Amino acid sequence: MRDAEMLDADARAALRDWIAARLGAPDLALTEISPLSGGAIQENWRLRCTIAGAARDFVLRKDAAATIASSRTREQEFRLIEAAHRAGVRVPEPVGFCADAAVIGAPFALMGLVPGIGLGPRIVKEAGLGGDRARLAEELGRQLARIHAILPAGDTPPRLAFLGAPDPDPALAEIRALRASLDGIGARRPAIEWGLRWAERRAPPCPASTLVHRDFRTGNYMVDEAGLTAILDWEFAGWGDPAQDLGWFCAACWRFGRPDLEAGGIAPRADFYRGYADEGGRVDRERVAYWEVMAHLRWAVIALEQGYRHVSGRETSLELALTGRMAAELERAVLRLTPPDAWSA
């Protein structure tokens, strides 16, 4: 796609002016705009600028034509990345957020471009990516512990007030949200209802709510040949049970064909847990196992929502249509994980 097809001359000039003002660089030139792959809910553009003769690359992130109800706004996602950046989490540099839709036709976030590969199946398949896999898993555990060190009481000044107060029962809140999502698209899925009822009866208490990423998995971080370069995709983050992130990362549905490597398809679970514990995180294996079941339920509902974006006509896409068809396989996994003899009295 050519630059002119993405933005007309007026919008391009307005974007250049906004970036120049944000960076305090009046001599900034916007030399290239190109689409980036990845991001099923957002559009991502690569921007190349020159400042005082030196090239600098950025990522512009804005909403796609259709999104899903559980996704946060681009401004909220940007504020979450800012909070993570302050906490020492390896994220792209948060440059600025533009709420003025008149600039390019929609609000957008601007971040520094991070080099690396983020495609989950490729990371799992190509052993040379990410360096030593045990060290990569450990580093991911450490990064997750830093995320979980962000607490509601520690948000001073309250930059994350849009998250609201933590729910005292995160598991039951998640179940309510999943049921609301199903109702919102008119989906009737008995296998998912079975799993949700199982989860409702076994919901564990949460010792203390923290910030949870809620999509921390292989495919949402970037690596190069040496190791981790950035944690991405914060549009689902909020207060919750930290075991949810551990379960999501280790769930079988996110191992990309390597069921033997329980930590995201890249390493044994122990390596991931070790890094998490080294940074101060605590692992409750029973709660993690519960959230692994919930991971399959949540991914099944998200898949149905993505498929609905296609069948509703709001955003016709073969990728979205195929994602919707993944729900059946996830439902089968849920049924395998919740046989009748696994129900507690």
N, C-alpha and C positions, 0 to 999 in steps of 0.2 A: 504494500500500500504506500503510495506517495504522500509526502507531507501535505500537499494541496488537497488530497482527498480526506485528510483527517481534520484539518483546520483551514478556513479561508484566510486571506491575508489580514483582515481586521482582527480575527480571533488570535491569529499567530502573534500579531503585534501586541495585543492586549496581554497575552501570556508572557511574552518577553518582558514587557514593562512590569508585570507583577513580580516575576522572578528577580528582576534587577532591583526593584525596590526592597524586596524581602532580604536580599543578600547585601544590599548597600553597594551595588556594583553597576553604576550607570553605563559603563562601557560594555556590559554583557551583550553577547550576540547569541541568538538561538539559531543554531546551524542545522539541526537535524531532529526530526520527530519520526519515530517508527513504533509499530505495535510490538508488544511483548506477549509471548505465550504464557499460559497459566492464569489461574484465577477464574473460577466458574461463575463468580458473583460480581466481579469487578472487571473493568477494562484497565489494562496497564500499558502505559506508553513509555518508551525510552526517549529522553530528551538529551541532546548533546549541546552544550553551551561552551562558549569561550569567554574567559574573563582575564583581562590583561594578557591576552595572547595564549593562555593555557586552557586546554580542554578540560571540561568537567561534565560528568554524566549524572543524570537524575532519573528517577522513576516517578511518573505522574499516575495517580491511582484515582479512578472515579467509578461510579456505579455503572454496571452494565444496563442494557435496555430493560431487563426484568431481574428482580432479585428474589430472595426468599424472606419470609417474615422473621425468622430467627437471626438474621444477619444485622449487625450494628451498622449505623450510618458511617460514612467515610470520616466525618469529623470525630465521632466517638472512637473509631478504630485508631485514628491518628493520636488522640489523647492517650490511648492505651499504650501505643508504641512510645510516646514521650515518657510515660511513667516507667515502662520497662527499661528504656535507655538510661533514665536517672538511677535505676536500681542496678545498673551494671550488666544487664542482659544484652547479649550480642544481637542487636537489631539494626536495621538500616538507620542511618542518621535522619531524624525527623526534622526536615527543613522548614516546613510551614504548611498551613491549611488555608485554603481560599473558599470562603462561604459564598462569594459573589458569583452567581450563575452566569452573569453577563460576560465574564471573561472568556470562557470556552463553551458555555451552554449548560454547565452543571458544576456544582461544587467539586473540589478535588483536593487531594493531599499530594505534597511533594516531598520525596525522600531521596537520600543519596543512593546511587546505584551500587549494589554489592555484587562482586563477581562470584561466579560459582554455578553449580548445577543443582536444580531443585526437583527434578522429576523423580518421583518415588521409585517406579520400576527400574529406572536406569541406575539409581544409587544402589539399590539392592543387587542388581545384576553385575555391575562393574566394580569388582573388589578394589580396584585402584583408587576409586573416588572416596574421599574422606579420610585418607591415610589409614593408620592402624584402626581397625574396627572396634576393638575393645576400648581404645582411648576415645574414639568418637562417641561410643555409647556412654562412657563415663562423663565426657564433656556435656553431652545432652542432658544427663542427669543433673549435673551441676547447674546448668542453665535453668532447668525446670525448678530446682530448689530456689534459685534467685527470684524467679517469678512468684513462687509461693511465699517468699518472704515479704511480698507487698501485701499489707494488711489494711482492712477498712479503717482501723483506728490510726494507722500511720499515714493516712492520706491527708496531710496537712501542708499547705491549704488544700481544701477538698477539690482537687482537680478532677477526680473521678466520681463526682456527685451524681452524674447521670446514671451510674450503675445502681443507685438506690441502696437501701439497706440489705444486708445479706439475709437470705431466707434461713430460718432456723433449721429447716429440714431440706437440704439441697437435693437429696434423692427424690423426695416426693414432689418438690418443685419441678424437677426435670421431667418426671412422669406427667405432671399436669401440662407442662409445655408441649411435650410430645403428643399428648392427646389433643390439645388445642390445634397443633399443626395438622394432624390428621383430619380433624373436623374442618379446618380452614380450606382444605383442598377436596373435601368430600370423599376421603378414602376410607373404605371399609376393608380392613385387613385382619382377619381372625387370628392369624399367627402372631401378629404384633400385639394385638389385644391380650392374647395369652401371655406373652412375655412381659407386658406392662403390668398385668395383674400379679405375675410371679414377682416382679421387681417391687411392686407396691407392698406385698406381704413380707418381703425380706429387707426392706430399706434400712440401711445401717445409720446410726447417728453420726453426725459430723462433729468431731471434737472442737474444731475452730475453722471458720471460713477464711480463705485466703483468695488472692487473685488466682484464677485458673484460666489457662489459655483456651481450653475446650476444643482445640483442633491440633494439639501437639503430637505430630506423627511424622513418619518418613514421607516426604513429599511437601512438607511445610517448613522445611529448613533447607539451607543451601550449603553445599560443600565444594571444596576444590581438592586438588591432589594431596594437600597437607592436612585438611581437617574441616571443621565447622566454620562457616563464614557468617551466617545470620539465621535467626528465627523469624519466620514470616507468618502472614495471614492471621491477624488478630481480631477478625470481625465477629467472632463468637465469644470473646473473653468476658468474664464477669466474676463476681464473688461466688465461691462454692467450695466443695470438698476437694482438697488437693489430690485425693486418691482417684478422682475422676480423670485427671490428666495422666496419671500413671497407668490406669486401666486402658485409656484410649490409645496410648503409645504402644502398649503390649498386646492389644487385642489382635486375635488371629486375622481379622479382616483387613489389617493394615500391615501385613508382613510381605505382601507382594510375591507370593510363591515360595517363601522360605519359612514354612511353619516351624522348622527346627530352631530358628533364630527368633526367640520370643520378644526380644527388644527391637521392635520395628523392622524385623527382617534383616538386621545388620549384625546382631551380636546376641549372646546369651543374656537373659534377664539380669543375671547377677552383676554384669558389668554396668548396666544402666542404674541399678539400685545402688551400687557402690558409689558412683559419682554423686547421686542424689543425697546419700547419707553423708558423704564427705563435706557437702556444702550445708549440712544442717537439717536436711529433710528426714522425715520418719516414714517408714514403709509399714503399713498395716496390710498384710497379704490377704486377709479375708475381705477387707473393704476393696482392695484392688481387684480381686476376683469378681466381686459384685459389679464393679464399674466396667469390667470387661464385657459382661453380659449387656449392660446398659449401652456400651459402645456399639454393639451390633444393632440394638434397637434404634438408637439415635441415628446411626448411619442409614438404616433402612428408611426411616422417616425422611431424612434429608434427601435420599435418592428419589423417593416418591415426590418430594417437593420440586426437585430439579426436573424430573420427568413432566410434572404438571406445568412447569414454565413452557415446555414445548407443546404439549397437547392443548393448552389453553389458547395457543396462538399468539401469546404475548412475545415470545422469542423462539422462533423455529430454529432448531439446532439438532443435528444428529447426535452430537455429544450428550446433550441434555436428555434426548430420548433414550439413548443407550444407558445412561446413568439410572434413569427410572427403572429400567429392566433389571438392574442389579438387586432390587429389593427382594425378589424371590429367593435368591441365593442367601441373602442375609437372614431372611425369615427362616430358612432351613437351618442355618447356624444357630439361631435363637432357640428353635425347637430342640436341637441336639443338646444345647447347654441347659435347658430347663425341662428335663423329662419329669413325669409325675412324681417319681421317687425323690426328686430334688426339692420338692415343696416341703417347707417346714410346717409343723402342726400349728 
